């Protein structure tokens, strides 16, 4: 989908006005044992605490713990809501994920019900592209922080 310069300008102005906008995804993500195992296999993470309850218990956990990047699954869903509902008008084929920064507060564990708060953290334009940074704050069912992620996305204008 090709957009005109005027359409890109309006979209950019609207998006810039949304910096600081905060919303909570309306549903939670429940972390399952087999999903952790599947994810660990897919990213080729051999740590035994991702596959064996006994290994996780040896580290002081009640069940499997997820690989560090497991939270990206949950954050992708949350960020998709941001683009579907708040920061609209971007064609996914024109958006490039360029950077990811993570702060780990504690490991993700089997049984966690993860909730995401998403903020459009910053917006700027450079070289004809829109550069958006989202901040996703992942909380557990007790509202305790699990991970905080900053994702930089570049939307190329056509």
Residue, then its C-alpha position, 0 to 999 in steps of 0.5 A: x500500500x503506497x501512501x502519499x506524502x500528505x498521508x504520511x505527514x498526518x500519520x506522523x503528526x498523529x503518532x507524535x501526539x500519542x507519545x506517552x500514551x499508555x494502555x493495558x492489554x485486556x487479556x493475560x498470557x498464561x505460561x505453560x510447561x510445554x510452551x516453555x519446552x517448545x520455545x527452548x527447543x526453537x531457540x536452541x537453549x539447552x539449559x536443563x531448567x527449561x526442560x526438567x522440573x527437577x533441574x528448575x527445583x535445583x535452582x529454587x523454582x517450583x516449575x520450569x523457567x522460560x528462556x530469557x527471550x520468552x517474553x518476546x512472544x507475549x510482547x509481540x501480541x501486546x505491540x500488535x494491539x498497539x498498532x491495531x488499536x492506537x498507533x494506526x495507519x502503518x503497513x506491517x510490510x513497511x515496518x522493520x524491528x531494528x532494536x530490542x532492549x530488555x530488563x529482567x526483573x525475575x524469570x518467567x515461570x510455568x503458571x505465570x499469568x502475564x499482563x502487559x502495559x504498553x507505552x509509545x515511549x518516543x517518536x521521531x523522524x529521520x531520513x523519511x522514516x518514522x522511528x517509534x520506540x515502544x515500552x512494554x512492561x510485563x507484570x505477573x498476576x500479582x502486578x509484580x514486574x517480570x520484564x520491561x522491554x523497549x522495542x525500536x521500530x522503523x516505518x519506511x515511507x513509500 
